[in-house]
Amino acid sequence: MYPVTYASRPPHIHVKLWRDNQELLTTQLYLKGNTGTDEWWGGNPRDHLQFETMRVDGRLTGEFTFVIG
């Protein structure tokens, strides 16, 4: 899975975090350095929702750590 640009949206991945049967969070993760001027959510907080891709054993991977208190 690799996100691509569509319409006026930058590449992103939709994420939902669940614990048991309770939805804790719904958000989007953006590719680092490619957040565009997304009208759905602008501003500096989005800077914290970026992840980088890297090659591991020839495969493209990415990682993002969520901390739920």
N, CA, C and O atoms as a MOPAC input file, in Angstrom:
PM7 MOZYME 1SCF
protein

 N      0.85000 1    -1.15800 1     0.00000 1
 C      0.00000 1     0.00000 1     0.00000 1
 C      0.90200 1     1.23000 1     0.00000 1
 O      1.80300 1     1.34600 1     0.83100 1
 N      0.65800 1     2.14100 1    -0.92900 1
 C      1.41000 1     3.39200 1    -0.97800 1
 C      0.42800 1     4.49800 1    -1.35400 1
 O     -0.23300 1     4.40700 1    -2.38800 1
 N      0.32200 1     5.53400 1    -0.53400 1
 C     -0.64900 1     6.59000 1    -0.81600 1
 C     -0.21300 1     7.44900 1    -1.99900 1
 O      0.97800 1     7.68600 1    -2.20200 1
 N     -1.17800 1     7.90600 1    -2.76600 1
 C     -0.90300 1     8.78600 1    -3.89800 1
 C     -1.79200 1    10.02100 1    -3.79900 1
 O     -2.79200 1    10.03000 1    -3.08100 1
 N     -1.41200 1    11.04800 1    -4.52400 1
 C     -2.18900 1    12.27400 1    -4.57600 1
 C     -3.46700 1    12.03200 1    -5.37400 1
 O     -3.44500 1    11.35000 1    -6.39800 1
 N     -4.57600 1    12.59100 1    -4.90400 1
 C     -5.79900 1    12.56500 1    -5.70000 1
 C     -6.55000 1    13.86100 1    -5.47600 1
 O     -6.51400 1    14.42800 1    -4.38400 1
 N     -7.23100 1    14.33000 1    -6.50900 1
 C     -7.93500 1    15.61100 1    -6.48200 1
 C     -6.99200 1    16.66800 1    -5.90400 1
 O     -5.89200 1    16.86300 1    -6.42200 1
 N     -7.40300 1    17.33600 1    -4.86100 1
 C     -6.54600 1    18.36800 1    -4.25600 1
 C     -5.90800 1    17.87900 1    -2.96300 1
 O     -5.40500 1    18.69000 1    -2.18500 1
 N     -5.91900 1    16.57200 1    -2.71700 1
 C     -5.41000 1    16.01600 1    -1.46400 1
 C     -3.99400 1    15.49000 1    -1.63300 1
 O     -3.69500 1    14.84300 1    -2.63600 1
 N     -3.11500 1    15.75500 1    -0.66600 1
 C     -1.78400 1    15.15100 1    -0.70800 1
 C     -1.87700 1    13.67000 1    -0.33600 1
 O     -2.88900 1    13.24100 1     0.21800 1
 N     -0.84200 1    12.88500 1    -0.63000 1
 C     -0.86200 1    11.46500 1    -0.26200 1
 C     -1.03600 1    11.30300 1     1.24800 1
 O     -0.37100 1    11.98700 1     2.02600 1
 N     -1.91800 1    10.40800 1     1.66100 1
 C     -2.14700 1    10.17500 1     3.08600 1
 C     -2.75700 1     8.79600 1     3.28500 1
 O     -3.27900 1     8.18400 1     2.35300 1
 N     -2.67900 1     8.32700 1     4.51800 1
 C     -3.26200 1     7.04300 1     4.90300 1
 C     -4.24300 1     7.30100 1     6.04000 1
 O     -3.90200 1     7.96900 1     7.01600 1
 N     -5.45200 1     6.77900 1     5.91800 1
 C     -6.44600 1     6.90000 1     6.98600 1
 C     -6.15200 1     5.84700 1     8.04800 1
 O     -5.84900 1     4.69600 1     7.73500 1
 N     -6.24700 1     6.26100 1     9.31100 1
 C     -5.91600 1     5.37300 1    10.42400 1
 C     -7.02300 1     5.44200 1    11.47400 1
 O     -7.51000 1     6.52300 1    11.80300 1
 N     -7.41000 1     4.29200 1    11.99100 1
 C     -8.31900 1     4.20900 1    13.14400 1
 C     -7.64900 1     3.33300 1    14.18600 1
 O     -7.17000 1     2.24200 1    13.87900 1
 N     -7.61700 1     3.81400 1    15.41100 1
 C     -7.07800 1     3.02700 1    16.52200 1
 C     -8.23100 1     2.56700 1    17.40400 1
 O     -9.11300 1     3.34500 1    17.77000 1
 N     -8.19800 1     1.28900 1    17.73100 1
 C     -9.23500 1     0.67800 1    18.55900 1
 C     -8.60200 1    -0.01100 1    19.76200 1
 O     -7.49000 1    -0.53100 1    19.67000 1
 N     -9.30100 1    -0.01400 1    20.87700 1
 C     -8.94300 1    -0.83800 1    22.04000 1
 C    -10.21000 1    -1.58600 1    22.42200 1
 O    -11.23400 1    -0.98000 1    22.73800 1
 N    -10.12500 1    -2.91000 1    22.38900 1
 C    -11.31200 1    -3.74700 1    22.57100 1
 C    -12.33400 1    -3.33800 1    21.50600 1
 O    -12.03300 1    -3.41600 1    20.31500 1
 N    -13.51100 1    -2.91300 1    21.90000 1
 C    -14.51800 1    -2.48200 1    20.92300 1
 C    -14.70300 1    -0.97100 1    20.89900 1
 O    -15.69700 1    -0.47400 1    20.36900 1
 N    -13.75100 1    -0.24000 1    21.47000 1
 C    -13.87400 1     1.20900 1    21.55400 1
 C    -12.92300 1     1.88000 1    20.57000 1
 O    -11.71900 1     1.62700 1    20.58100 1
 N    -13.48300 1     2.74100 1    19.71500 1
 C    -12.65800 1     3.51900 1    18.79500 1
 C    -12.01200 1     4.66300 1    19.57200 1
 O    -12.70900 1     5.48100 1    20.17100 1
 N    -10.67300 1     4.72000 1    19.56200 1
 C     -9.94900 1     5.73000 1    20.32000 1
 C     -9.57900 1     6.94800 1    19.48400 1
 O     -9.54900 1     8.07000 1    19.99000 1
 N     -9.29900 1     6.72200 1    18.20100 1
 C     -8.76700 1     7.81100 1    17.38600 1
 C     -9.01500 1     7.52600 1    15.91200 1
 O     -8.89900 1     6.38700 1    15.45900 1
 N     -9.35500 1     8.56700 1    15.17600 1
 C     -9.39600 1     8.51600 1    13.71400 1
 C     -8.57400 1     9.68900 1    13.21400 1
 O     -8.79900 1    10.82300 1    13.63700 1
 N     -7.62100 1     9.43800 1    12.31800 1
 C     -6.76700 1    10.50800 1    11.81000 1
 C     -6.22100 1    10.12100 1    10.44800 1
 O     -6.60400 1     9.09900 1     9.87800 1
 N     -5.33200 1    10.94200 1     9.93700 1
 C     -4.65100 1    10.67400 1     8.67900 1
 C     -3.16300 1    10.89000 1     8.89300 1
 O     -2.75800 1    11.80700 1     9.60700 1
 N     -2.35800 1    10.05100 1     8.28100 1
 C     -0.91000 1    10.21000 1     8.30700 1
 C     -0.45400 1    10.64400 1     6.92300 1
 O     -0.93000 1    10.13400 1     5.90800 1
 N      0.46800 1    11.58700 1     6.89700 1
 C      0.97800 1    12.14000 1     5.64700 1
 C      2.42300 1    11.71800 1     5.42800 1
 O      3.15900 1    11.47800 1     6.38500 1
 N      2.82600 1    11.62800 1     4.16400 1
 C      4.22400 1    11.35800 1     3.84000 1
 C      5.04900 1    12.58600 1     4.19900 1
 O      4.67500 1    13.70700 1     3.85200 1
 N      6.15200 1    12.38700 1     4.88000 1
 C      6.97900 1    13.49900 1     5.33400 1
 C      7.39900 1    14.36900 1     4.15200 1
 O      7.89800 1    13.87400 1     3.14200 1
 N      7.18700 1    15.66200 1     4.30200 1
 C      7.56700 1    16.61700 1     3.27700 1
 C      6.58900 1    16.71900 1     2.11900 1
 O      6.86200 1    17.41100 1     1.13900 1
 N      5.45300 1    16.03700 1     2.21900 1
 C      4.48800 1    16.06400 1     1.12200 1
 C      3.07400 1    16.23800 1     1.67700 1
 O      2.17800 1    15.44800 1     1.38300 1
 N      2.89000 1    17.29000 1     2.48500 1
 C      1.57900 1    17.52100 1     3.08500 1
 C      0.74300 1    18.49700 1     2.27900 1
 O     -0.45200 1    18.64200 1     2.53600 1
 N      1.34700 1    19.16800 1     1.31200 1
 C      0.60100 1    20.07100 1     0.44600 1
 C     -0.11700 1    21.14600 1     1.23200 1
 O      0.29200 1    21.51200 1     2.33400 1
 N     -1.17600 1    21.63800 1     0.66000 1
 C     -2.00300 1    22.66400 1     1.30700 1
 C     -3.40300 1    22.10200 1     1.49800 1
 O     -4.39300 1    22.72800 1     1.12100 1
 N     -3.47000 1    20.95100 1     2.06800 1
 C     -4.72000 1    20.22000 1     2.26000 1
 C     -5.72800 1    21.07800 1     3.01900 1
 O     -5.49000 1    21.45200 1     4.16700 1
 N     -6.85700 1    21.39100 1     2.37200 1
 C     -7.86200 1    22.23900 1     3.01500 1
 C     -8.62100 1    21.51400 1     4.12100 1
 O     -9.28100 1    22.15900 1     4.93600 1
 N     -8.53800 1    20.18700 1     4.16400 1
 C     -9.25900 1    19.43100 1     5.18400 1
 C     -8.65500 1    19.62200 1     6.56200 1
 O     -9.35600 1    19.60400 1     7.57400 1
 N     -7.35400 1    19.80300 1     6.58500 1
 C     -6.71700 1    20.04600 1     7.87100 1
 C     -5.37500 1    20.71200 1     7.62700 1
 O     -4.42500 1    20.06000 1     7.19300 1
 N     -5.29100 1    21.98600 1     7.89900 1
 C     -4.05100 1    22.71100 1     7.69400 1
 C     -3.42000 1    23.04100 1     9.02200 1
 O     -3.95400 1    22.70700 1    10.08000 1
 N     -2.28500 1    23.69600 1     8.96300 1
 C     -1.65400 1    24.16100 1    10.18400 1
 C     -0.57300 1    23.25300 1    10.70500 1
 O     -0.37200 1    22.14100 1    10.21600 1
 N      0.11800 1    23.74800 1    11.70600 1
 C      1.28000 1    23.06100 1    12.25800 1
 C      1.00900 1    21.72000 1    12.92300 1
 O      1.89400 1    20.86500 1    12.87700 1
 N     -0.15800 1    21.46200 1    13.54700 1
 C     -0.35000 1    20.15700 1    14.17400 1
 C     -0.12800 1    19.00200 1    13.20800 1
 O      0.30200 1    17.92600 1    13.62200 1
 N     -0.41500 1    19.21000 1    11.92900 1
 C     -0.22800 1    18.15800 1    10.94500 1
 C      1.25300 1    17.78300 1    10.82200 1
 O      1.57400 1    16.66900 1    10.41000 1
 N      2.14300 1    18.69100 1    11.17100 1
 C      3.57400 1    18.38500 1    11.10500 1
 C      3.91500 1    17.17000 1    11.95100 1
 O      4.89500 1    16.47900 1    11.67100 1
 N      3.12800 1    16.90000 1    12.97300 1
 C      3.39400 1    15.76500 1    13.85600 1
 C      2.78800 1    14.46600 1    13.33400 1
 O      3.00100 1    13.40600 1    13.92200 1
 N      2.04200 1    14.53500 1    12.24500 1
 C      1.38500 1    13.34600 1    11.69600 1
 C      2.01100 1    12.93500 1    10.36600 1
 O      1.31600 1    12.55100 1     9.42500 1
 N      3.34000 1    13.02500 1    10.31000 1
 C      4.06600 1    12.64700 1     9.11000 1
 C      4.93100 1    11.42900 1     9.39200 1
 O      5.39600 1    11.22700 1    10.51400 1
 N      5.13900 1    10.62100 1     8.36000 1
 C      6.05000 1     9.49200 1     8.49600 1
 C      6.94000 1     9.42400 1     7.26600 1
 O      6.55900 1     9.85100 1     6.17600 1
 N      8.12200 1     8.88300 1     7.46200 1
 C      9.06700 1     8.71100 1     6.36300 1
 C      9.00600 1     7.28200 1     5.86000 1
 O      8.72100 1     6.35000 1     6.61200 1
 N      9.27700 1     7.13100 1     4.58300 1
 C      9.39500 1     5.78600 1     4.03100 1
 C     10.87100 1     5.44700 1     3.90400 1
 O     11.70800 1     6.33400 1     3.73700 1
 N     11.18500 1     4.16000 1     3.98400 1
 C     12.56700 1     3.69700 1     3.84700 1
 C     12.54800 1     2.30200 1     3.23900 1
 O     11.53600 1     1.60400 1     3.30100 1
 N     13.64200 1     1.90900 1     2.66800 1
 C     13.75400 1     0.55700 1     2.10200 1
 C     14.39800 1    -0.36300 1     3.13400 1
 O     15.45400 1    -0.05200 1     3.68400 1
 N     13.75300 1    -1.49100 1     3.38700 1
 C     14.27100 1    -2.52600 1     4.27700 1
 C     14.17300 1    -3.84100 1     3.51500 1
 O     13.08400 1    -4.26300 1     3.12500 1
 N     15.30000 1    -4.47200 1     3.30900 1
 C     15.33400 1    -5.73000 1     2.54600 1
 C     14.62500 1    -5.59500 1     1.20200 1
 O     13.91400 1    -6.50200 1     0.76800 1
 N     14.82700 1    -4.45100 1     0.55100 1
 C     14.24200 1    -4.22900 1    -0.76500 1
 C     12.78300 1    -3.83000 1    -0.76700 1
 O     12.20200 1    -3.61600 1    -1.83100 1
 N     12.18000 1    -3.72500 1     0.40700 1
 C     10.76500 1    -3.35400 1     0.49700 1
 C     10.62300 1    -1.94500 1     1.05100 1
 O     11.36900 1    -1.53600 1     1.94100 1
 N      9.66600 1    -1.21600 1     0.51700 1
 C      9.38300 1     0.11900 1     1.00500 1
 C      8.55100 1     0.00400 1     2.27700 1
 O      7.49600 1    -0.63000 1     2.26800 1
 N      9.00700 1     0.60300 1     3.35700 1
 C      8.30500 1     0.53000 1     4.63700 1
 C      8.16400 1     1.92600 1     5.23900 1
 O      8.83100 1     2.87000 1     4.81600 1
 N      7.30600 1     2.03600 1     6.20800 1
 C      7.13400 1     3.26300 1     6.95700 1
 C      6.71600 1     2.91000 1     8.37200 1
 O      6.20600 1     1.81800 1     8.62500 1
 N      6.93400 1     3.83700 1     9.29100 1
 C      6.62000 1     3.54800 1    10.68800 1
 C      6.13100 1     4.81500 1    11.35800 1
 O      6.64600 1     5.90300 1    11.10100 1
 N      5.14200 1     4.67200 1    12.21400 1
 C      4.63500 1     5.78100 1    13.00700 1
 C      4.24700 1     5.22700 1    14.36500 1
 O      3.57000 1     4.20200 1    14.44600 1
 N      4.66500 1     5.88800 1    15.42700 1
 C      4.36700 1     5.43300 1    16.78200 1
 C      3.23000 1     6.26700 1    17.36800 1
 O      3.31400 1     7.49400 1    17.42800 1
 N      2.17700 1     5.59400 1    17.79600 1
 C      1.07700 1     6.25400 1    18.49100 1
 C      1.24900 1     6.02400 1    19.98500 1
 O      1.57100 1     4.91700 1    20.41600 1
 N      1.03400 1     7.06900 1    20.77300 1
 C      1.06000 1     6.94600 1    22.22700 1
 C     -0.33300 1     7.33800 1    22.72300 1
 O     -0.76400 1     8.48000 1    22.56300 1
 N     -1.02000 1     6.38300 1    23.32000 1
 C     -2.37200 1     6.62200 1    23.82600 1
 C     -2.32600 1     6.56200 1    25.34500 1
 O     -1.93900 1     5.54700 1    25.92400 1
 N     -2.72500 1     7.65900 1    25.98600 1
 C     -2.66400 1     7.72600 1    27.43300 1
 C     -3.93900 1     7.28700 1    28.09400 1
 O     -4.03200 1     7.29100 1    29.32200 1

